[in-house]
Amino acid sequence: MTRGFLVIDKPSGMTSNDVVMSVKRATGIKKVGHAGTLDPLATGVVVVAVGPVTRLIRFIQDQPKEYEATAQFGVSTDTLDSEGAVLSREPMEFSEDELNQVAARFVGTVLQVPPMVSALKHQGRRLYELARQGEVVERQARPVEIHELQIEAVGTGPYPEVEFRVVCGKGTYVRSLADDLAAALGGSAHLTALRRTRTGSLRVETHGLELDDLENWESRFLTPSEALGDLPAVTVGEETARGVAHGMRFVGGEMVTAPDQSAMRVLDESGDLLAVYRRDGDHARPEVVLAS
């Protein structure tokens, strides 16, 4: 049974679903899904699950993501990126020190209003669908995690371009972050470039496969255990493995060695992934059990 993961280096101009369709054609496998949408403008890591391991996608989606971004300050657009219509131009003046001081305030848990061009739903409809019809609805600010935020370069002129690197948690919109940074300096901004360089420990420079090289997909195929390498692992013997295969719950013993409340990989003695369990105190309960 073919099952595993590919880390695709998505080119600009394609949707994540376009990537999924390309992988389906190249592999001949119908059951394919991606672990996190990347905007058409953006490039970089799209993790693709091939085969029945699509059930494991959520454990990859939960991992931090790293981006390299460029934003133009002083110019706002209706999509918060360069593909939208320009709404205003107001020259901005600020020093790199001032921007660094502002950026430091965004590290940690911050409230962020999702952009209209997002896949979130409002009364059963995607926000981006409403945005295409010219509708703007009120959105609630949501807490997101910014683990790292580093200003890499600040351009010159009345509408300077700012390059920054960010490591953030699930649900963070980098386009909104760029505009929030500008707003803290009294202006606005929009993204001109975005590249996702990693999801968890899956890095584009190490694992990335370009779509033009998809005929070689088997050489870059990651096993389920490798793709979920950010989760702690426990290796079990034959007797416990039989119980895992039947989705048994366990009390004590080798199955509760992971940090409390964490998801963990359960591996057989050959290193193959049997299941993902979650520890809850002295108990371990199954979340996903893979068929043999």
Secondary structure, DSSP 8 states (H G I E B T S, - for coil): ---EEEEEEE-TT--HHHHHHHHHHHH--S-EEESS---TT-EEEEEEEESGGGGGHHHHHTS-EEEEEEEEETEEETTSBTTS-EEEE------HHHHHHHHHTTSEEEEE---SSSS-EETTEEHHHHHHTT-------EEEEEEEEEEEEE--SSS-EEEEEEEE-TT--HHHHHHHHHHHTTS-EEEEEEEEEEETTEEHHHHEEEGGGGGGGGGG-B-HHHHTTTS-EEE--HHHHHHHHTT--EESGGGG-S-TT-EEEEE-TTS-EEEEEEEETTEEEEEEE---
